[in-house]
Amino acid sequence: MKKPVIISTDPGIDDAVALAICLFSPAIEVKSIIATNGNVNAQQALINIPELSN
């Protein structure tokens, strides 16, 4: 059974790798991804997330 998760992230390079691992894990069901400020600003995060999830 997959574990449902909600991810809050600023997908710079470090979080982008972790997000990719979660998205392709057979044990995790990503229900939602929330963009936040951090290594990249929230606006850049909104650009990065769809690129990672396709």
NURO-102418 format. One record per residue (C-alpha): residue number from 1; z, y, x. Coordinates in Angstrom, 3 decimals. Example, Ala and Ser with C-alpha at 12.3 -4.5 7.8 and 13.67 -1.06 7.14 Angstrom:
2
<pt><nr>1</nr><w>7.800</w><v>-4.500</v><u>12.300</u></pt>
<pt><nr>2</nr><w>7.140</w><v>-1.060</v><u>13.670</u></pt>
% end
This chain:
54
<pt><nr>1</nr><w>0.000</w><v>0.000</v><u>0.000</u></pt>
<pt><nr>2</nr><w>-0.983</w><v>3.408</v><u>1.361</u></pt>
<pt><nr>3</nr><w>1.728</w><v>6.029</v><u>1.797</u></pt>
<pt><nr>4</nr><w>0.794</w><v>9.287</v><u>0.013</u></pt>
<pt><nr>5</nr><w>1.283</w><v>12.419</v><u>2.152</u></pt>
<pt><nr>6</nr><w>0.779</w><v>16.172</v><u>1.930</u></pt>
<pt><nr>7</nr><w>-0.049</w><v>17.782</v><u>5.275</u></pt>
<pt><nr>8</nr><w>0.800</w><v>21.380</v><u>6.187</u></pt>
<pt><nr>9</nr><w>-1.063</w><v>22.263</v><u>9.361</u></pt>
<pt><nr>10</nr><w>-2.718</w><v>24.866</v><u>11.556</u></pt>
<pt><nr>11</nr><w>-5.600</w><v>22.697</v><u>12.745</u></pt>
<pt><nr>12</nr><w>-5.992</w><v>23.891</v><u>16.280</u></pt>
<pt><nr>13</nr><w>-6.854</w><v>21.108</v><u>18.740</u></pt>
<pt><nr>14</nr><w>-3.475</w><v>19.319</v><u>18.656</u></pt>
<pt><nr>15</nr><w>-3.061</w><v>19.286</v><u>14.874</u></pt>
<pt><nr>16</nr><w>-6.768</w><v>18.543</v><u>14.415</u></pt>
<pt><nr>17</nr><w>-6.363</w><v>15.277</v><u>16.309</u></pt>
<pt><nr>18</nr><w>-3.273</w><v>14.334</v><u>14.281</u></pt>
<pt><nr>19</nr><w>-5.077</w><v>15.235</v><u>11.055</u></pt>
<pt><nr>20</nr><w>-8.078</w><v>13.094</v><u>11.987</u></pt>
<pt><nr>21</nr><w>-5.766</w><v>10.148</v><u>12.691</u></pt>
<pt><nr>22</nr><w>-4.149</w><v>10.557</v><u>9.256</u></pt>
<pt><nr>23</nr><w>-7.479</w><v>10.912</v><u>7.453</u></pt>
<pt><nr>24</nr><w>-8.826</w><v>7.683</v><u>8.950</u></pt>
<pt><nr>25</nr><w>-5.611</w><v>5.656</v><u>8.817</u></pt>
<pt><nr>26</nr><w>-5.689</w><v>2.703</v><u>6.425</u></pt>
<pt><nr>27</nr><w>-1.925</w><v>3.196</v><u>5.889</u></pt>
<pt><nr>28</nr><w>-2.018</w><v>6.857</v><u>4.780</u></pt>
<pt><nr>29</nr><w>-3.483</w><v>8.507</v><u>1.683</u></pt>
<pt><nr>30</nr><w>-3.814</w><v>12.257</v><u>2.284</u></pt>
<pt><nr>31</nr><w>-3.232</w><v>13.902</v><u>-1.083</u></pt>
<pt><nr>32</nr><w>-3.444</w><v>17.530</v><u>0.058</u></pt>
<pt><nr>33</nr><w>-3.921</w><v>19.618</v><u>3.202</u></pt>
<pt><nr>34</nr><w>-2.292</w><v>23.052</v><u>3.381</u></pt>
<pt><nr>35</nr><w>-3.593</w><v>25.598</v><u>5.938</u></pt>
<pt><nr>36</nr><w>-0.966</w><v>27.640</v><u>7.798</u></pt>
<pt><nr>37</nr><w>-0.777</w><v>30.105</v><u>10.687</u></pt>
<pt><nr>38</nr><w>0.013</w><v>28.663</v><u>14.107</u></pt>
<pt><nr>39</nr><w>-2.257</w><v>27.908</v><u>17.053</u></pt>
<pt><nr>40</nr><w>-5.060</w><v>29.296</v><u>14.883</u></pt>
<pt><nr>41</nr><w>-4.744</w><v>31.825</v><u>12.079</u></pt>
<pt><nr>42</nr><w>-4.822</w><v>30.665</v><u>8.454</u></pt>
<pt><nr>43</nr><w>-8.376</w><v>31.921</v><u>7.942</u></pt>
<pt><nr>44</nr><w>-9.643</w><v>29.819</v><u>10.884</u></pt>
<pt><nr>45</nr><w>-7.597</w><v>26.885</v><u>9.586</u></pt>
<pt><nr>46</nr><w>-9.490</w><v>27.127</v><u>6.276</u></pt>
<pt><nr>47</nr><w>-12.726</w><v>26.816</v><u>8.257</u></pt>
<pt><nr>48</nr><w>-11.491</w><v>23.932</v><u>10.428</u></pt>
<pt><nr>49</nr><w>-10.040</w><v>21.692</v><u>7.701</u></pt>
<pt><nr>50</nr><w>-13.295</w><v>20.980</v><u>5.816</u></pt>
<pt><nr>51</nr><w>-15.046</w><v>20.291</v><u>9.122</u></pt>
<pt><nr>52</nr><w>-12.446</w><v>17.632</v><u>9.951</u></pt>
<pt><nr>53</nr><w>-12.351</w><v>16.034</v><u>6.535</u></pt>
<pt><nr>54</nr><w>-16.102</w><v>15.393</v><u>6.119</u></pt>
% end
